Amino acid sequence: MEDTEIHRYPSAIRGITAATEAMSFDMISEARVGALLATLAASKPGGSILELDTGTGHGTAWLLAGMDAAATLDTVDTDSAVVAVAQRHLGADHRLRFHVMDGAVFLNAAASRQFDLIYADALPGKLSHLDEALSLLRPGGIYVIDDLLPQANWPSGHAPKVPALIQDIEQHDGFTTVRLAWASGLMLVVRRGNPYTS
């Protein structure tokens, strides 16, 4: 089976990709990761979804492509210049709310909320404020991170943080996890409901 061929792209992807390349922004998500995000979003009808790191909207477009009409997506990023690309191509979608702010500030302000799917692609919610992000998952909710395999754009000193992050996540009680050495390297984390007792 060949898994590099993606047969159905969101309509906004071509414009987002062209605008991203024009501004020499190199933090765009891989298409296979996007296809997985769309599939996970489709598993949460009417769901509340959170994306930490909008970027130019590549992952955002994939999430929207999988969501149904009743689902909502909050997407967070500090860089207004790159978010402007996402707003230009996706801003008309009524299911989407942009937050141009620090992810840590958003996570702390959202402490009373619950999400069905969280895609954490920024430092806050991934390499910092992990507990805060995981606390926002409702039972059955899915937390997704990528870029766990070596990436050309990793800054100096980043590589040792990745195995430590994976170990930290796997030590959290109340969650089921799986590592996927596929695409850019992913991890799926699902919050369990009440434990079974016989």
CORGICOR-V655548 format. One line per field, one symbol per residue. burial: I if it has 9 or more other C-alpha atoms within 8 Angstrom, else O. A space follows every 10 residues. Layout:
burial->???
This chain:
burial->OOOOOIOOOO OIIOOIIOII IOOOOOOIOO OIIIIOIIII IIOIIIIIII IIIIIIIIII IIIIOIIOOI IIIIIIIOOO OIIIIIIOII IOOOIIIOOI IIIIOIIOOO IOOOIIIIII IIOIIIIOII OIIIOIIIOI IIIIIIIIOO OOOOOOOOIO IIOOIOOOOO OOOOIOIOOO OOOIIIIIII IIOOOOOO
